[in-house]
Amino acid sequence: MLTVYLLGEQRVSNPEDVRVGPISSRAIALLAYLVLHAGLAQSRTRLAGLFWPESSEQQARTNLRRELHNLRALLGSDGALAADGPTLTWTDSSSCRVDVDTFRNERSAAVAALADSDPRAFLDHADRAIDTYRGELMPGTYEDWVLEHREVLRRQCVELCEATVRVLRESGDVETATACARRRIQLDPLEEVGYRTLMELQAASGDRAAAMTTYHRCAAVLESELGVTPSAATSRLFDNLLGEHPRVGAGAARRPERVRTAVPALIGRERERGELQRRWQQSLDGRQGLLLVSGDAGAGKTRLTTELAEIARADGAVVATTRCFGLPGRVALAPVAEWLRSPDFRSAIGSLNPLWRAEVERLVPSAEPGPRPSTSRAMVDAWQRHRFFEGTTRAVLSSGRPVLLVLDDLQWCDAETTAWLAFLLSLDTHMRVLVAATARTDEARSRHDVREALRALRSARLVTDVEVDPLSADGTAELARSLGGRALDPSEEAVLYAATGGYPLYIVEAARMVPGMVATGRGGGADDLGEVLQRRLEQCSEPARDVAGLAGALGTDFDLDLLSEASDLDADSLVQAVDELWRRRIVRPAGTGYDFVHDLVREAAYRSVSPPRRWLLHRRLAQGLELLHAGRTDDVAAQLAEQYRRGGRPDRALHYLQRAAEVAASVFANAEALRHFRDCLDLLEAMPVGRNRDAHEVDVRQGMSAPLTTLYGYSSAELEQTLDRTVELGQRLRRPKVVLGALIGLFAAHFVQGHTAQAHGIGVRALELSAADPEFEGQAQFAVAGAALGLGRPRDAIEHFDVALRSFSDDYSFILGTRLEVHAHAWESHAYWMIGDEQKAARSCADALALGRTCGHPYSLAVALGYASVLYQIRGHDAALLASLTELRELCERYHFAYYSQWSQILEGRLLGGEPGIAKIREGLAELRRQRAFARMPYWLSLLAEVQIDVGWRDAARATLDAARIAAEQHDDRWWLPQVLRLRADAGPFAGGAPARTVRERRIPTV
């Protein structure tokens, strides 16, 4: 059965809920029109004129026939679409479900049940109807007939929600009624009756704090969308619900009635607004990119992106906004998660293929999350990062509408989010997606991750920069006039401009501190914005100041549940305090809670708290977070770690930092995981020396190894240091498994760096220890085998490879990151070639490739292809080599595999030959050297020498081969040394310079 979705999206799915496509937007629109007029015959002539009004009658009829053909191909033998001569008619069909029909039918049944006084049946049908209404009809389409039906359906759903709330209230189910009232507000956010209903329900359940938040959100929406304040009825209800309670203490003050000043108009920004509009129009035309609005703090960057968001919403775009925070307790990919929680995206995510939906669930679980993967799987699962990014970007694009993602304070963005943005914007062109970010200029330049991400995006011509400077003197005066209600005389304008420097935030905050101050041109004696903000806070009552300090200590947006747990105030006093902060425009509604109106206001609130009290507040916040997130503290692990660290509890901070690292690794945020692990080491430095500290440190070091390898490769100096320290601690604590695992990692690190003899010694040591722990025997045998082959002892290598292969049981090495059977078969093929057994070499290579293709692990397949390519090259099988390299290159590019991509590059250069081939080989060699990956360097250099000989560069070839011989001796990398020496003899001054292919034909495989 096909399912047609027209509410909240436009798509057609098959029985497996997989999107059917491609389908033209015109075909979907035609289908929608017929469905909305089901049972009524529609004239073909009228339909052609309606959908193609600018075409001639003949052309319009031709277009209609084409779209009808597409619809019939889509619907197959379904009889829903009846063609009767000059008319078309849509009739309901059991083999084709349309969500609009489902909504209408369920709504009609609900209305009938209500009329029959059957509340149970009413609620059943109403629930199904409301659940089916996933959004407005055909979003992004603005034909008159769509707008008419869209409003009718929306109004029907609103009225159904209202009736549902009434029935649920009468039955005493306040909780479900509250949820339905929230849905009603989503459907009509500008109608105050919905907010009043929700406030009454929240107050009835005893949650006056939630009622206050609802009122604040109502006021914010009305102010933003219509430029008005809540009606007298809404404000009166709020005052009645909140009540007036006397304050206690010297700082007591009655709740301010009219402190809130209007949101300032966008003044003096005609040029910037024009640039934003032009860039948005380009994105509507299919040019994706990043719009970077940069300038000093307080220059008005956020006000501009807010204006852009309103423009985008008016164009029917999906708009999602979020921000970054500058404190250490940030969560990797938090901005992406916040975007994906947007209602428009959540409804569209349900239409994704289950494969991509599962990737979104990693970041934004729709149900109780399952256990997270261990950081030890970072190497094994690293390839899935690409699929995770692809799944989450598909979610952003799934609505089929233009998309605007707004990100405030890009300068504090985590590395994983910047990488995700680069992935999104680097996809195929013609996406109607724009990311609008604000950034403080100097701080963005000082952050390495952000600076490099912007550099890469600029090189791809994906960044549009908009610099925001302070207002001119005239602009300052105009803004002051809009805030103060009267024009300033020239002397007042000069004083104001000198005092504020033209920064809009300075002007606005000064106006909010003392009403009328801007109109008089006096800055109240404040020398800088910090003093202005401090004075604004001092005007608040003592409870309000305390709440502001507590929220400032949290460092992010906050909700009232957490403030209630961490504050000394009772619930009523807390509500009064937050309401006062809102009325004074110190905080604003954000998500389900609140945030400071500007990060500078947050900083001022935190500075107002004495250091000893900060210590207490951080502890209380940590304890509150633990209570509120009991059983799921992983969601706030990074915040808990930071609060406990600032609260003087390094032991608790250490625990949550490790958990935060695990959480980051579960979404492939390895850089963030390493940051948390390094913070753990900093905390451990301050702990007393002893067995307890060693035990904590070894756990941290073990967790660090896999993310380090994933990010920086086996040649990382930090990885080697970490593994050495892990071995030392494991021995001290008498934990042989720890020692064995670290030794396997050290083997890989030393081998890749070209320390072949050392790698062999480490492998032998691991093999000796594995006698008492068979779990690691296969990996230890593998290590000895690989190093023995590098030393030029292929028969020893084969013996150990065979034992290793018998020890494996569908295992992945969490240390090496590969399916071990694949890796062992692939590497052993080289050993067989070295002893002259071409048949076994080919079979071992084939086994590795076959298993690599079926195990579902792209990195293991890349390993198999890399080793197979080397084997094909040394055997002279150019056709097989070309096919293998093509597949390897595509795999490495898709999943960003390093190391093996350089193998591919060098081998491609050898196959290409000539000066272009030499350039390609040198490029690959340079990258390997940069990675400090000197393993097999004699072999790679010999390939360069062969091409140099081929083009007649005998002097260069001799120098290259001398370098290869020296590398073999220095690194004990002897497996290819005989061939290096043969080539060097052929390239000598009296050898005559035999062509490289003749040299290849004279190769003797035995050592």
Secondary structure as the mmCIF struct_conf table of DSSP 4:
data_model
#
loop_
_struct_conf.conf_type_id
_struct_conf.id
_struct_conf.beg_label_comp_id
_struct_conf.beg_label_asym_id
_struct_conf.beg_label_seq_id
_struct_conf.end_label_comp_id
_struct_conf.end_label_asym_id
_struct_conf.end_label_seq_id
STRN STRN1 LEU A 2 TYR A 5
STRN STRN2 LEU A 7 LEU A 7
BEND BEND1 GLY A 8 GLU A 9
STRN STRN3 ARG A 11 SER A 13
TURN_TY1_P TURN_TY1_P1 PRO A 15 GLU A 16
HELX_LH_PP_P HELX_LH_PP_P1 VAL A 18 VAL A 18
STRN STRN4 ARG A 19 ARG A 19
HELX_LH_PP_P HELX_LH_PP_P2 VAL A 20 VAL A 20
HELX_RH_AL_P HELX_RH_AL_P1 SER A 25 LEU A 36
TURN_TY1_P TURN_TY1_P2 HIS A 37 GLY A 39
BEND BEND2 LEU A 40 LEU A 40
STRN STRN5 GLN A 42 SER A 43
HELX_RH_AL_P HELX_RH_AL_P2 ARG A 44 PHE A 51
TURN_TY1_P TURN_TY1_P3 PRO A 53 GLU A 54
BEND BEND3 SER A 55 SER A 55
HELX_RH_AL_P HELX_RH_AL_P3 GLU A 57 LEU A 75
TURN_TY1_P TURN_TY1_P4 GLY A 76 SER A 77
BEND BEND4 GLY A 79 ALA A 80
STRN STRN6 LEU A 81 ASP A 84
TURN_TY1_P TURN_TY1_P5 GLY A 85 PRO A 86
STRN STRN7 THR A 87 TRP A 90
STRN STRN8 SER A 93 SER A 93
TURN_TY1_P TURN_TY1_P6 SER A 94 SER A 95
STRN STRN9 CYS A 96 VAL A 98
HELX_RH_AL_P HELX_RH_AL_P4 ASP A 99 ALA A 115
TURN_TY1_P TURN_TY1_P7 ASP A 116 SER A 117
HELX_RH_AL_P HELX_RH_AL_P5 PRO A 119 THR A 132
BEND BEND5 GLY A 135 GLU A 136
STRN STRN10 LEU A 137 LEU A 137
BEND BEND6 MET A 138 MET A 138
TURN_TY1_P TURN_TY1_P8 PRO A 139 GLY A 140
HELX_RH_AL_P HELX_RH_AL_P6 ASP A 144 SER A 171
TURN_TY1_P TURN_TY1_P9 GLY A 172 GLY A 172
HELX_RH_AL_P HELX_RH_AL_P7 VAL A 174 LEU A 187
TURN_TY1_P TURN_TY1_P10 PRO A 189 LEU A 190
HELX_RH_AL_P HELX_RH_AL_P8 GLU A 192 ALA A 204
TURN_TY1_P TURN_TY1_P11 SER A 205 GLY A 206
HELX_RH_AL_P HELX_RH_AL_P9 ARG A 208 LEU A 226
BEND BEND7 GLY A 227 GLY A 227
HELX_LH_PP_P HELX_LH_PP_P3 THR A 229 SER A 231
HELX_RH_AL_P HELX_RH_AL_P10 ALA A 232 LEU A 242
BEND BEND8 GLY A 249 GLY A 249
TURN_TY1_P TURN_TY1_P12 ALA A 250 GLY A 251
HELX_LH_PP_P HELX_LH_PP_P4 ARG A 254 PRO A 256
BEND BEND9 GLU A 257 ARG A 258
HELX_LH_PP_P HELX_LH_PP_P5 ARG A 260 ALA A 265
BEND BEND10 GLY A 268 GLY A 268
HELX_RH_AL_P HELX_RH_AL_P11 GLU A 270 LEU A 284
TURN_TY1_P TURN_TY1_P13 ASP A 285 GLY A 286
STRN STRN11 GLY A 289 GLY A 295
BEND BEND11 ASP A 296 ASP A 296
TURN_TY1_P TURN_TY1_P14 ALA A 297 GLY A 298
BEND BEND12 ALA A 299 GLY A 300
HELX_RH_AL_P HELX_RH_AL_P12 LYS A 301 ALA A 314
TURN_TY1_P TURN_TY1_P15 ASP A 315 GLY A 316
STRN STRN12 VAL A 318 ARG A 323
BEND BEND13 LEU A 327 LEU A 327
TURN_TY1_P TURN_TY1_P16 PRO A 328 GLY A 329
TURN_TY1_P TURN_TY1_P17 ALA A 332 LEU A 333
HELX_RH_AL_P HELX_RH_AL_P13 ALA A 334 LEU A 340
TURN_TY1_P TURN_TY1_P18 ARG A 341 ARG A 341
BEND BEND14 SER A 342 SER A 342
HELX_RH_AL_P HELX_RH_AL_P14 PRO A 343 ILE A 349
TURN_TY1_P TURN_TY1_P19 GLY A 350 SER A 351
BEND BEND15 LEU A 352 LEU A 352
HELX_RH_AL_P HELX_RH_AL_P15 PRO A 354 LEU A 363
BEND BEND16 VAL A 364 VAL A 364
BEND BEND17 SER A 366 GLU A 368
HELX_LH_PP_P HELX_LH_PP_P6 PRO A 371 SER A 374
HELX_RH_3T_P HELX_RH_3T_P1 THR A 375 ARG A 377
HELX_RH_AL_P HELX_RH_AL_P16 ALA A 378 ASP A 381
TURN_TY1_P TURN_TY1_P20 ALA A 382 TRP A 383
HELX_RH_AL_P HELX_RH_AL_P17 GLN A 384 LEU A 397
TURN_TY1_P TURN_TY1_P21 SER A 398 SER A 399
BEND BEND18 ARG A 401 ARG A 401
STRN STRN13 VAL A 403 ASP A 408
HELX_RH_3T_P HELX_RH_3T_P2 LEU A 410 TRP A 412
HELX_RH_AL_P HELX_RH_AL_P18 ALA A 415 LEU A 425
TURN_TY1_P TURN_TY1_P22 SER A 426 SER A 426
BEND BEND19 LEU A 427 THR A 429
STRN STRN14 VAL A 433 ARG A 440
HELX_RH_AL_P HELX_RH_AL_P19 THR A 441 SER A 446
HELX_RH_AL_P HELX_RH_AL_P20 HIS A 448 SER A 459
TURN_TY1_P TURN_TY1_P23 ALA A 460 ARG A 461
STRN STRN15 VAL A 463 VAL A 468
HELX_LH_PP_P HELX_LH_PP_P7 ASP A 469 LEU A 471
HELX_RH_AL_P HELX_RH_AL_P21 ALA A 473 GLY A 484
BEND BEND20 GLY A 485 ARG A 486
HELX_LH_PP_P HELX_LH_PP_P8 ALA A 487 ASP A 489
HELX_RH_AL_P HELX_RH_AL_P22 PRO A 490 THR A 500
TURN_TY1_P TURN_TY1_P24 GLY A 501 GLY A 502
HELX_RH_AL_P HELX_RH_AL_P23 PRO A 504 MET A 513
BEND BEND21 VAL A 514 VAL A 514
TURN_TY1_P TURN_TY1_P25 PRO A 515 GLY A 516
HELX_RH_AL_P HELX_RH_AL_P24 MET A 517 THR A 520
TURN_TY1_P TURN_TY1_P26 GLY A 521 GLY A 521
TURN_TY1_P TURN_TY1_P27 GLY A 524 GLY A 525
BEND BEND22 ASP A 528 ASP A 528
HELX_RH_AL_P HELX_RH_AL_P25 LEU A 529 GLU A 538
TURN_TY1_P TURN_TY1_P28 GLN A 539 GLN A 539
BEND BEND23 CYS A 540 CYS A 540
HELX_RH_AL_P HELX_RH_AL_P26 GLU A 542 LEU A 554
BEND BEND24 THR A 556 THR A 556
STRN STRN16 PHE A 558 PHE A 558
HELX_RH_AL_P HELX_RH_AL_P27 LEU A 560 ALA A 566
BEND BEND25 ASP A 568 LEU A 569
HELX_RH_AL_P HELX_RH_AL_P28 ALA A 571 ARG A 583
TURN_TY1_P TURN_TY1_P29 ARG A 584 ARG A 585
BEND BEND26 ILE A 586 ILE A 586
STRN STRN17 VAL A 587 ALA A 590
TURN_TY1_P TURN_TY1_P30 GLY A 591 THR A 592
STRN STRN18 GLY A 593 PHE A 596
BEND BEND27 VAL A 597 HIS A 598
HELX_RH_AL_P HELX_RH_AL_P29 ASP A 599 ARG A 607
TURN_TY1_P TURN_TY1_P31 SER A 608 SER A 608
BEND BEND28 VAL A 609 VAL A 609
HELX_RH_AL_P HELX_RH_AL_P30 PRO A 611 LEU A 628
TURN_TY1_P TURN_TY1_P32 HIS A 629 GLY A 631
HELX_RH_3T_P HELX_RH_3T_P3 THR A 633 VAL A 636
HELX_RH_AL_P HELX_RH_AL_P31 ALA A 637 ARG A 646
TURN_TY1_P TURN_TY1_P33 GLY A 647 GLY A 648
HELX_RH_AL_P HELX_RH_AL_P32 PRO A 650 SER A 666
TURN_TY1_P TURN_TY1_P34 VAL A 667 PHE A 668
HELX_RH_AL_P HELX_RH_AL_P33 ASN A 670 GLU A 685
TURN_TY1_P TURN_TY1_P35 ALA A 686 ALA A 686
BEND BEND29 MET A 687 MET A 687
HELX_LH_PP_P HELX_LH_PP_P9 PRO A 688 PRO A 688
BEND BEND30 VAL A 689 GLY A 690
HELX_RH_AL_P HELX_RH_AL_P34 ARG A 691 TYR A 712
TURN_TY1_P TURN_TY1_P36 TYR A 714 SER A 715
HELX_RH_AL_P HELX_RH_AL_P35 ALA A 717 LEU A 733
TURN_TY1_P TURN_TY1_P37 ARG A 734 ARG A 734
HELX_RH_AL_P HELX_RH_AL_P36 PRO A 736 VAL A 752
TURN_TY1_P TURN_TY1_P38 GLN A 753 GLY A 754
HELX_RH_AL_P HELX_RH_AL_P37 THR A 756 SER A 770
TURN_TY1_P TURN_TY1_P39 ALA A 771 ALA A 772
HELX_RH_3T_P HELX_RH_3T_P4 PRO A 774 PHE A 776
HELX_RH_AL_P HELX_RH_AL_P38 GLU A 777 GLY A 790
TURN_TY1_P TURN_TY1_P40 LEU A 791 GLY A 792
HELX_RH_AL_P HELX_RH_AL_P39 PRO A 794 SER A 807
BEND BEND31 SER A 809 ASP A 810
STRN STRN19 TYR A 812 TYR A 812
TURN_TY1_P TURN_TY1_P41 PHE A 814 LEU A 816
BEND BEND32 THR A 818 THR A 818
STRN STRN20 ARG A 819 ARG A 819
HELX_RH_AL_P HELX_RH_AL_P40 LEU A 820 MET A 834
TURN_TY1_P TURN_TY1_P42 ILE A 835 GLY A 836
HELX_RH_AL_P HELX_RH_AL_P41 GLU A 838 THR A 854
TURN_TY1_P TURN_TY1_P43 CYS A 855 GLY A 856
HELX_RH_AL_P HELX_RH_AL_P42 PRO A 858 ARG A 875
TURN_TY1_P TURN_TY1_P44 GLY A 876 GLY A 876
HELX_RH_AL_P HELX_RH_AL_P43 ASP A 878 TYR A 895
TURN_TY1_P TURN_TY1_P45 HIS A 896 HIS A 896
BEND BEND33 TYR A 899 TYR A 899
HELX_RH_AL_P HELX_RH_AL_P44 TYR A 900 LEU A 912
HELX_RH_AL_P HELX_RH_AL_P45 GLY A 914 ARG A 930
TURN_TY1_P TURN_TY1_P46 GLN A 931 ARG A 932
TURN_TY1_P TURN_TY1_P47 ALA A 935 ARG A 936
HELX_RH_AL_P HELX_RH_AL_P46 MET A 937 ASP A 950
TURN_TY1_P TURN_TY1_P48 VAL A 951 GLY A 952
HELX_RH_AL_P HELX_RH_AL_P47 ARG A 954 HIS A 971
TURN_TY1_P TURN_TY1_P49 ASP A 972 ASP A 972
TURN_TY1_P TURN_TY1_P50 TRP A 975 TRP A 976
HELX_RH_AL_P HELX_RH_AL_P48 LEU A 977 ASP A 986
TURN_TY1_P TURN_TY1_P51 ALA A 987 ALA A 987
BEND BEND34 GLY A 988 GLY A 988
TURN_TY1_P TURN_TY1_P52 PRO A 989 PHE A 990
BEND BEND35 ALA A 991 ALA A 991
HELX_RH_AL_P HELX_RH_AL_P49 ALA A 996 GLU A 1001
TURN_TY1_P TURN_TY1_P53 ARG A 1002 ARG A 1002
#
